[in-house]
Amino acid sequence: MTTSAPRCSPRDAVLAVWLSAILLGALLALIVLISRRRIPESPRWLACRGRHAEADRIAAGLEAASRGRGR
């Protein structure tokens, strides 16, 4: 008596592909949400919304960082 391995139906394969695509999208969204906390708004965006002091502070920090790298 031989036992054969269970066969996957085409429906199972399609379901696995969709599930992997959804999980990959969720993982990428999570990475963006986590990394977004560390990225400041652009000075232009802040200035357009009337937050000039904050825009100046971030622009000064970006300029200082670029000078520190020899640019």
Backbone hydrogen bonds in HBPLUS format (Angstrom, degrees):
<---DONOR---> <-ACCEPTOR-->    atom                        ^
c    i                          cat <-CA-CA->   ^        H-A-AA   ^      H-
h    n   atom  resd res      DA  || num        DHA   H-A  angle D-A-AA Bond
n    s   type  num  typ     dist DA aas  dist angle  dist       angle   num
A0012-ASP N   A0009-SER O   2.98 MM   3  5.28 124.5  2.29 104.9 118.4     1
A0013-ALA N   A0009-SER O   3.26 MM   4  6.69 152.8  2.34 149.8 157.2     2
A0014-VAL N   A0010-PRO O   3.00 MM   4  6.28 160.2  2.04 151.4 156.0     3
A0015-LEU N   A0011-ARG O   2.95 MM   4  6.13 159.8  1.99 146.8 152.8     4
A0016-ALA N   A0012-ASP O   2.93 MM   4  6.13 151.6  2.01 143.7 151.3     5
A0017-VAL N   A0013-ALA O   3.02 MM   4  6.30 151.7  2.11 146.2 153.5     6
A0018-TRP N   A0014-VAL O   2.99 MM   4  6.27 166.7  2.01 156.0 158.8     7
A0019-LEU N   A0015-LEU O   2.91 MM   4  6.04 160.8  1.95 148.0 153.9     8
A0020-SER N   A0016-ALA O   2.97 MM   4  6.09 158.4  2.01 144.2 149.8     9
A0021-ALA N   A0017-VAL O   2.99 MM   4  6.20 154.1  2.05 147.9 155.1    10
A0022-ILE N   A0018-TRP O   2.95 MM   4  6.19 159.8  1.99 152.3 157.4    11
A0023-LEU N   A0019-LEU O   2.94 MM   4  6.11 162.2  1.97 150.1 155.2    12
A0024-LEU N   A0020-SER O   2.92 MM   4  6.02 154.0  1.99 143.6 150.7    13
A0025-GLY N   A0021-ALA O   3.02 MM   4  6.21 159.0  2.07 145.3 150.7    14
A0026-ALA N   A0022-ILE O   2.95 MM   4  6.17 154.8  2.02 147.3 154.4    15
A0027-LEU N   A0023-LEU O   2.91 MM   4  6.09 153.4  1.98 145.4 152.6    16
A0028-LEU N   A0024-LEU O   2.97 MM   4  6.22 161.9  2.00 151.1 155.4    17
A0029-ALA N   A0025-GLY O   2.96 MM   4  6.14 155.8  2.02 144.8 151.7    18
A0030-LEU N   A0026-ALA O   2.97 MM   4  6.16 153.2  2.04 144.2 151.3    19
A0031-ILE N   A0027-LEU O   2.99 MM   4  6.28 153.6  2.06 148.0 155.1    20
A0032-VAL N   A0028-LEU O   3.00 MM   4  6.28 158.6  2.05 149.4 154.6    21
A0033-LEU N   A0029-ALA O   2.93 MM   4  6.17 161.9  1.96 150.0 155.0    22
A0034-ILE N   A0030-LEU O   2.99 MM   4  6.15 158.2  2.03 148.5 154.0    23
A0035-SER N   A0031-ILE O   2.93 MM   4  6.07 167.8  1.94 151.8 155.6    24
A0036-ARG N   A0032-VAL O   2.82 MM   4  5.73 139.8  1.98 145.3 155.8    25
A0038-ARG N   A0035-SER O   3.09 MM   3  5.57 148.4  2.19 111.2 119.6    26
A0039-ILE N   A0036-ARG O   3.27 MM   3  5.27 151.6  2.36 100.7 108.8    27
A0046-LEU N   A0042-SER O   3.08 MM   4  6.42 163.3  2.11 157.0 161.4    28
A0047-ALA N   A0043-PRO O   2.89 MM   4  6.04 160.7  1.93 149.6 155.0    29
A0048-CYS N   A0044-ARG O   2.96 MM   4  6.14 155.8  2.02 149.5 155.6    30
A0049-ARG N   A0046-LEU O   3.11 MM   3  5.24 138.1  2.29  98.9 110.7    31
A0051-ARG N   A0046-LEU O   2.91 MM   5  5.06 154.0  1.97 154.7 146.1    32
A0050-GLY N   A0047-ALA O   3.08 MM   3  5.09 163.6  2.11 109.3 110.4    33
A0055-ALA N   A0051-ARG O   3.04 MM   4  6.26 151.7  2.12 146.0 154.9    34
A0056-ASP N   A0052-HIS O   2.85 MM   4  6.08 159.0  1.89 153.2 157.9    35
A0057-ARG N   A0053-ALA O   3.01 MM   4  6.24 156.9  2.06 145.7 152.0    36
A0058-ILE N   A0054-GLU O   3.03 MM   4  6.25 161.7  2.06 150.2 154.0    37
A0059-ALA N   A0055-ALA O   2.91 MM   4  6.04 161.3  1.95 150.0 155.8    38
A0060-ALA N   A0056-ASP O   2.92 MM   4  6.05 156.7  1.97 147.0 153.1    39
A0061-GLY N   A0057-ARG O   3.06 MM   4  6.29 152.5  2.14 141.2 148.7    40
A0062-LEU N   A0058-ILE O   2.92 MM   4  6.20 153.0  1.99 149.3 156.6    41
A0063-GLU N   A0059-ALA O   2.94 MM   4  6.17 157.4  1.99 148.8 154.9    42
A0064-ALA N   A0060-ALA O   2.95 MM   4  6.13 159.1  1.99 147.4 153.1    43
A0065-ALA N   A0061-GLY O   2.99 MM   4  6.13 153.2  2.06 141.8 149.2    44
A0066-SER N   A0062-LEU O   2.98 MM   4  6.18 153.2  2.05 145.4 152.4    45
A0067-ARG N   A0063-GLU O   2.97 MM   4  6.19 148.3  2.07 146.1 154.6    46
A0068-GLY N   A0064-ALA O   3.01 MM   4  6.18 146.4  2.12 141.4 150.3    47
A0071-ARG N   A0066-SER O   3.15 MM   5  5.68 156.9  2.21 158.6 157.9    48
A0070-GLY N   A0067-ARG O   3.10 MM   3  5.22 162.4  2.13 106.8 110.8    49
